[in-house]
Amino acid sequence: MHAFEFKKSSRLELLSIPVYSLIMFLVTMTWTQENLITTIILILVAGLIGWFQASKSEIKVTEELDRYQRPIVLIKKGLPYLLGWLATFILGIVMHGLHHSAITVSDIFSEFGHELLKDISLFSRFNSQDSWYIWAISGVSSMTFTYCLEQKEDKLKGILHQKRKRRQK
């Protein structure tokens, strides 16, 4: 929604949700040889998507502090982020088709609406009943995106991994 403007980012968005997605992948994964091979391929593709999404992202670390006394980070994600989101969506549809052997138009619109809702409301992701491959794609691409942003801006890693200080009232 705000890909072309600087938007405040949070630890929840950049760390907690990707970690949650990877945990859900591990919990929901059916560990078969076929799924393991699929997972390796998905990790590579999702990693490339995350790298591509971060490729043109711009980061500003402001002098302002949040309520935990950490600098506020602004990120402008740009067109590669949107294209990566679209690639993630398409990859999810392809995986659904491979695992369920049939895709209907209503499945595609339903998945599109579901993905939009998850992107608009971060908390809807926690209630999601996604398949293991969606969790893997989402978790790996998001973690790669965050890792690449940390490589672009030295201060970001320190901010994201900084322990909370007492809240300011």
Secondary structure, 3 states (H helix, E strand, C coil): CCCCCCEEECHHHHHHHHHHHHHHHHHHCCCCHHHHHHHHHHHHHHHHHHHHHHHCCEEEEEEEECCCCCEEEEEECHHHHHHHHHHHHHHHHHHHHHHHCCCCHHHHHHHHHHHHHHHHCHHHHHHCCCCHHHHHHHHHHHHHHHHHHHHHCHHHHHHHHCCCCCCCC
